[in-house]
Amino acid sequence: MNKKSLTERDICTKFITPAVKDAGWDVLSQIREQVYFTRGRIIVRGRLVTRGKAKFADHIPPAHAARA
């Protein structure tokens, strides 16, 4: 199997998720997949306020995802 030909999602499915399971994590209750875990940095310029790019994770414990 040529890992360079796999997509990021394929690598998560074939390698990362099984490793998380083998480490003793319950994937259904302890892990969230494909999650934005911040809303983005707040940028203020004079009276203009906007948000930067939100941070994204392939796997994250649900407690961290709930804080966003």
Secondary structure, 3 states (H helix, E strand, C coil): CCHHHCCHHHHHHHHHHHHHHHCCCCHHHHCEEEEECCCCCEEEECCEEEECCCCEEEEECHHHHHCC
